[in-house]
Amino acid sequence: MANVLRNSAKFGFSGVLSQLSIHSRHGRECVSPCFSLQQRNNSTSPKIKVDLDSSTGVAVLRMQSPPVNSLSLDFLTEFCINLEKLEMDRSCRGLIITSTLSKVFSAGLDIMEMYGKSPERCGEFWKAVQEMWLKLYGSNMATIAAINGSSPAGGCLMSIGCDYRIMVDNPRYSIGLNETQLGIVAPFWFKDTLVNTVGNRAAELSLELGLLYSAPDALKIGLVDQLVPEDQVLSTAQDTMSKWLAIPDHARQIDQCVYIIYNTSPLPLDHARQMDQCVISVCIYYI
Ligand SMILES: CCCC/C=C\CC(=O)SCCNC(=O)CCNC(=O)[C@H](O)C(C)(C)COP(=O)(O)OP(=O)(O)OC[C@H]1O[C@@H](n2cnc3c(N)ncnc32)[C@H](O)[C@@H]1OP(=O)(O)O
C-alpha cells in the first residue's frame, strides 16, 4: 500500500493504473495502448470535438456522432486518443463531456459492434471499451459529465466514470445500466463503478432489474448529482468545474486514487483485464 500511495502522489491514479497495467504479474511488458489506438483510428469525420480554454485549463469534449453517439470501435478510439492528448497536456486540469445531439448523450455500446463480428474484432472492440473506462475513471483531470439527453448502458458507464454528473431536468431523458433488460449482463467493473456512485443496495436493484431512471429519479438515488434546465447544463458544468479546480490537483487526485483502489476490482491489472476480455468476447460472439 505504501508503494501505491507513493506512486499515486507521483503519477496520480492514472499513473498508478498505467504502472499496474504495463507490468503484468509475470513482469512481461505490454504494448502501450496509445500506440495501438493511434494505429486503429480510421474514421474520416471527427466524432469528437474538443475545445480547450487555456485561460481556465478546462476542456469541453463534445460527442458529435449521429444519430445517437453510439460507442463503436472508431468512436471509442477517437475518444481515447483525445483523452490521452488532454491528459498529457499540462495546461488542461478539467474536462467536461457533453453531446451535440438533441435528446441523446450516448446510447451506449454500438449494438452493431456486438452482432455477427469475428472473435478478433470483438476482442479489439472490448479492449477499446475497457480503455475508455480506464482512461476516464483513472483520469488526473477533474471530470464532469454534462448529460444533455438519454444515457443508457455504456452511456451511463461513461457518465459514472466522471467525478460529477449534471443532467438536464427532463423526465423524458433516462439513464441507467439497463443491460439485463437486453438479455446481457454488465461486467463486474460496470457494477463496481455503479456501487461507488449509488451504494450497494441501489446498485443491486438497478443492475438486476436493468433499471433506466428518469432524470428526477436518477437524482433521488444519487446516480446524478444535480439537475438543471436544458440551456444551463454547460454553464453549470463550467461553474462547478471552477469549484473542483479550486482544490489543489495533487490532493484531489490522491483522494480519488485511494478511494478507487479500495473500492474497485482489479481491472487495471493486466491479467484481470485479459480475463474480462475473454469472457466478454465469448459472450458477444454468442449474442
Ligand atoms: C456482454 C456485453 C456487455 C455489455 C455492456 C454494455 C452494453 C451496452 O451499452 S449495449 C447498448 C445498450 N443501449 C441501449 O439499450 C440504448 C438503445 N437506444 C435507445 O434507447 C434510443 O435509441 C435512445 C434513447 C438512445 C434514443 O432514442 P431516439 O432519439 O428515439 O432514437 P431512435 O431510438 O429512433 O434511434 C435512432 C437510430 O439510432 C440507432 N441506435 C440506437 N441505439 C443504438 C445503439 N446502442 N447502437 C447502435 N445503433 C443504435 C437506432 O437503431 C436508430 O437507427 P435507425 O433505425 O437506422 O434510424
PDBQT file of the ligand as one rigid body, heavy atoms in Angstrom, charges set to zero:
ROOT
HETATM    1  C1  LIG A 301     -21.904  -8.708 -22.917  1.00  0.00    +0.000 C 
HETATM    2  C2  LIG A 301     -21.797  -7.278 -23.213  1.00  0.00    +0.000 C 
HETATM    3  C3  LIG A 301     -21.766  -6.340 -22.009  1.00  0.00    +0.000 C 
HETATM    4  C4  LIG A 301     -22.456  -5.098 -22.417  1.00  0.00    +0.000 C 
HETATM    5  C5  LIG A 301     -22.178  -3.847 -21.798  1.00  0.00    +0.000 C 
HETATM    6  C6  LIG A 301     -22.808  -2.698 -22.216  1.00  0.00    +0.000 C 
HETATM    7  C7  LIG A 301     -23.960  -2.779 -23.138  1.00  0.00    +0.000 C 
HETATM    8  C8  LIG A 301     -24.406  -1.612 -23.940  1.00  0.00    +0.000 C 
HETATM    9  O1  LIG A 301     -24.035  -0.463 -23.841  1.00  0.00    +0.000 OA
HETATM   10  S1  LIG A 301     -25.484  -2.181 -25.101  1.00  0.00    +0.000 SA
HETATM   11  C9  LIG A 301     -26.261  -0.753 -25.761  1.00  0.00    +0.000 C 
HETATM   12  C10 LIG A 301     -27.494  -0.508 -24.979  1.00  0.00    +0.000 C 
HETATM   13  N1  LIG A 301     -28.136   0.655 -25.452  1.00  0.00    +0.000 N 
HETATM   14  C11 LIG A 301     -29.461   0.798 -25.393  1.00  0.00    +0.000 C 
HETATM   15  O2  LIG A 301     -30.186  -0.026 -24.910  1.00  0.00    +0.000 OA
HETATM   16  C12 LIG A 301     -29.979   2.054 -25.987  1.00  0.00    +0.000 C 
HETATM   17  C13 LIG A 301     -30.874   1.784 -27.151  1.00  0.00    +0.000 C 
HETATM   18  N2  LIG A 301     -31.304   3.028 -27.730  1.00  0.00    +0.000 N 
HETATM   19  C14 LIG A 301     -32.287   3.806 -27.206  1.00  0.00    +0.000 C 
HETATM   20  O3  LIG A 301     -32.830   3.577 -26.154  1.00  0.00    +0.000 OA
HETATM   21  C15 LIG A 301     -32.675   5.008 -28.015  1.00  0.00    +0.000 C 
HETATM   22  O4  LIG A 301     -32.174   4.852 -29.320  1.00  0.00    +0.000 OA
HETATM   23  C16 LIG A 301     -32.204   6.355 -27.441  1.00  0.00    +0.000 C 
HETATM   24  C17 LIG A 301     -32.987   6.676 -26.151  1.00  0.00    +0.000 C 
HETATM   25  C18 LIG A 301     -30.717   6.388 -27.146  1.00  0.00    +0.000 C 
HETATM   26  C19 LIG A 301     -32.515   7.465 -28.476  1.00  0.00    +0.000 C 
HETATM   27  O5  LIG A 301     -33.869   7.415 -28.831  1.00  0.00    +0.000 OA
HETATM   28  P1  LIG A 301     -34.371   8.176 -30.143  1.00  0.00    +0.000 P 
HETATM   29  O6  LIG A 301     -33.838   9.571 -30.158  1.00  0.00    +0.000 OA
HETATM   30  O7  LIG A 301     -35.835   7.999 -30.190  1.00  0.00    +0.000 OA
HETATM   31  O8  LIG A 301     -33.630   7.432 -31.341  1.00  0.00    +0.000 OA
HETATM   32  P2  LIG A 301     -34.011   6.006 -32.010  1.00  0.00    +0.000 P 
HETATM   33  O9  LIG A 301     -34.330   5.014 -30.973  1.00  0.00    +0.000 OA
HETATM   34  O10 LIG A 301     -35.032   6.248 -33.086  1.00  0.00    +0.000 OA
HETATM   35  O11 LIG A 301     -32.616   5.604 -32.644  1.00  0.00    +0.000 OA
HETATM   36  C20 LIG A 301     -32.083   6.318 -33.767  1.00  0.00    +0.000 C 
HETATM   37  C21 LIG A 301     -31.173   5.352 -34.527  1.00  0.00    +0.000 C 
HETATM   38  O12 LIG A 301     -30.072   5.011 -33.704  1.00  0.00    +0.000 OA
HETATM   39  C22 LIG A 301     -29.970   3.561 -33.643  1.00  0.00    +0.000 C 
HETATM   40  N3  LIG A 301     -29.449   3.166 -32.320  1.00  0.00    +0.000 N 
HETATM   41  C23 LIG A 301     -29.980   3.402 -31.119  1.00  0.00    +0.000 A 
HETATM   42  N4  LIG A 301     -29.208   2.899 -30.153  1.00  0.00    +0.000 NA
HETATM   43  C24 LIG A 301     -28.169   2.307 -30.746  1.00  0.00    +0.000 A 
HETATM   44  C25 LIG A 301     -27.014   1.585 -30.270  1.00  0.00    +0.000 A 
HETATM   45  N5  LIG A 301     -26.764   1.395 -28.953  1.00  0.00    +0.000 N 
HETATM   46  N6  LIG A 301     -26.134   1.121 -31.174  1.00  0.00    +0.000 NA
HETATM   47  C26 LIG A 301     -26.337   1.301 -32.498  1.00  0.00    +0.000 A 
HETATM   48  N7  LIG A 301     -27.414   1.979 -33.019  1.00  0.00    +0.000 NA
HETATM   49  C27 LIG A 301     -28.302   2.459 -32.152  1.00  0.00    +0.000 A 
HETATM   50  C28 LIG A 301     -31.409   3.101 -33.850  1.00  0.00    +0.000 C 
HETATM   51  O13 LIG A 301     -31.426   1.773 -34.246  1.00  0.00    +0.000 OA
HETATM   52  C29 LIG A 301     -31.883   4.049 -34.905  1.00  0.00    +0.000 C 
HETATM   53  O14 LIG A 301     -31.332   3.644 -36.142  1.00  0.00    +0.000 OA
HETATM   54  P3  LIG A 301     -32.185   3.748 -37.486  1.00  0.00    +0.000 P 
HETATM   55  O15 LIG A 301     -33.409   2.912 -37.267  1.00  0.00    +0.000 OA
HETATM   56  O16 LIG A 301     -31.275   3.212 -38.539  1.00  0.00    +0.000 OA
HETATM   57  O17 LIG A 301     -32.513   5.202 -37.636  1.00  0.00    +0.000 OA
ENDROOT
TORSDOF 0
